Amino acid sequence: MPAVVKSVFSGSIAEEIGLEPGDEITAINGTKITDVLDYRYLINDEYVTVTVKTKQGGTRDVFSSVLTPHFFRHNYASVLYDAGVDVLAAQKILGHSDPSTTLSIYTHLSEAKADANAKKVLAAFNKA
């Protein structure tokens, strides 16, 4: 079960290494990803090489010193947030002692989530 890239932010590490929406992360350090547990385990190596299947069908390996366990923890926290996982569950999954750490340091607002929230606000004003 590869991880599909949903969006890439301007100036992000994903953009820097050439990921595009629709690309799939199929392996980390040569080990195929079959579920979220694989992902969480494999990202803990000191250096990470990610195998990417591009949306055009090609495959390439990406190695970057910025692909660290710390980067993947931030990414995983943001994925949890975008998936609608509540902050207390995310805190427990990530092993944080305080939910404010999860929210203020590890979770990053995606463009899709920001757009969805803006639409909710507009809808609330349009009801009036």
DRENBA-757780 format. One record per atom (N, C-alpha, C): x, y, z. Coordinates in steps of 0.02 Angstrom, whole numbers, plus 50000, padded with zeros to 5 digits. Layout:
// residues N
XYZ
...
//
This chain:
// residues 128
500424994150000
500005000050000
500445006250000
500615008849942
501045014749940
500685020849967
501075025649990
500805032050013
500765036749953
500165039149939
500065043549882
500145050849905
500545054649868
500655061649883
500035065449862
499705068649910
499075072349897
499205079449874
499695082749905
499855089649886
500575091049903
500855096149870
501535098349882
501525105849891
501785108149947
501795115249962
502395118649930
502295124649907
502835128749879
503365129849932
503985128549915
504545129449962
504645123750010
504255118450004
504305112750050
504865108050030
505025103450076
505525098250061
505275093850004
504625092450003
504355088349949
504475091649881
504365098149878
504505101749815
505245101549799
505655102449850
506385102449841
506645095949811
506345090249832
506585083849806
506185081549745
505725085849721
505385084449658
504765080249662
504455079549722
503835075949726
503265080049697
502785076649668
502195079849639
501575076249662
501005079749666
500385076349683
500265070549635
500075064949663
499965058949622
500545054049625
501145056449644
501715051949653
501565047249711
501885041449711
501785036549764
502455034849797
502475034849863
503065032549899
502965025049909
503375021049875
503265013849875
503735010049921
504315012949938
504795009549981
505225014650017
505475012650075
505955016650113
506555012250127
507145014750107
507765010950114
507715003950084
507365003450027
507314997149991
506784992350017
506444994150071
505924989750098
505234992450077
504854988050046
504194989850022
503734991650081
503334996950071
502854999050122
502214995250110
501984991550161
501354987950155
500804990850199
500994994650251
500494997850293
500825003450333
500425006850373
500665012550410
501205010650461
501185004550486
501695002350534
502375001850500
502394999450438
503024999350401
503305006450395
502875010950375
503075018050366
503365020650431
503015019750487
503245022450551
503905019250572
504005012850559
504615009450578
505205011550533
505085011650468
505625012750420
505895019850420
505505024750440
505745031650439
506225033250496
506355028450540
506785029850597
507525028750585
507715026650525
508425026050509
508745032950506
509395033250518
509745039650518
509705043050449
509795039150396
509745041750328
509195037950293
508815041350252
508235038350221
508275039250145
508195033750109
508115033950037
507395031850022
507035035949986
506335034749971
506275032849897
505925027249884
505785025249816
505105028149797
505105031849742
504505035349719
504295032749651
503665031049645
503365029449580
503015035849558
503255038749503
502965045049481
502285043949450
501885049249447
501225048649417
501265046949343
501855048149313
501955046249243
502135038849236
502245035349292
502395028249291
503115026349301
503575031149301
504275029749313
504415028649387
505005026049402
505205024949471
505895028049482
505975031249540
506625034149556
506735033949631
507375033749650
507555034049721
507765041149738
507515043549794
507685050249817
508055049549883
508665052149884
509045052449946
509175059749962
509045061550022
509175068350043
509305068450117
509775072550137
509925073150209
509345076350247
508875079550211
508305082450245
507765077250259
507815071350229
507345066050243
507565062350305
507425065450361
507625062750426
507025060050463
507115056150515
506545054050556
506135060050581
506475065350597
506125071350621
505655074150568
505895074450506
505465076750451
504855072250445
504955065650448
504395061150440
503895061550499
504145063050559
503685064050616
503235069950603
503515075450579
503105081350562
502605079550508
502825076150457
502395074150402
501835069650428
501995064850468
501495060150494
500985063850537
501205068450578
500735072450618
500265076350574
500515079150520
500085082850474
499595078350438
499805072250421
499365067450389
498795065650438
498955064550501
498445063150551
497945068850555
498195075050557
497755080950560
497305081350499
497595080450440
497195080850378
496675075250375
496825069550406
496355063850406
495795064750457
495845070050498
495315071350546
495415067850613
496005065150625
496145062050689
496165067450742
495795066350798
495775071650849
496455072350883
496565078150911
497235079850938
497455075250994
496995072951036
497195068551091
497415061751065
497075059251013
497295052850982
497975053850949
498065059350912
498705060650880
499265061350931
499115064750986
499605065451040
499845058651064
499375054151074
499545047451098
499945043651046
499725043950983
500065040350928
500795042750922
500895049450928
501555052350919
501985051950983
501665050351039
502045049651102
502205056251136
501805061451122
501915067851154
501595068051223
501915071351270
501635071851337
501105077351343
501105081951295
500655087651297
500345088751228
499675089251224
499375090251158
499575096751123
499795101651161
500015107951130
500645106851088
501055102051107
501645100351067
501425097750999
500925093351000
500665090450938
500395095850893
500005100450921
499675105650881
500145111150859
500545113650904
500925119750888
501595118350854
501875112450862
502535111150834
502515106150776
502125100850784
502155095350736
501635095650680
501065098750692
500535098750643
500575104850599
500545103750534
500585109250485
499945109150443
499655114950432
499035115650394
499165114750320
498835109850290
498905108750218
498475113750180
498655114850117
498265119350075
497555116750067
497465110250060
496795107350051
496375108450114
496675107650173
496315108650235
496145116050243
496595120550226
496455127750231
495885129650184
495885126850123
495355128250075
494685125650101
494685119650129
494065116750156
493785121050212
494225123450256
494015127650311
493745134350286
494065137150235
493825143450206
493125142550177
492995136850145
492335135550117
491815134950172
492005131950228
491535131450286
491355138450311
491845142850315
491715149550339
491255153250290
491395152650226
490975155850175
490255153150178
490195146650187
489535143650192
489145146250253
489495147350308
489175150050368
488925157050356
489305161150319
489085167950304
488515168050253
488515163250208
487995162950157
487325160750185
487325157450244
486695155350277
486315161350304
486675166650319
486355172450351
485915176350305
//
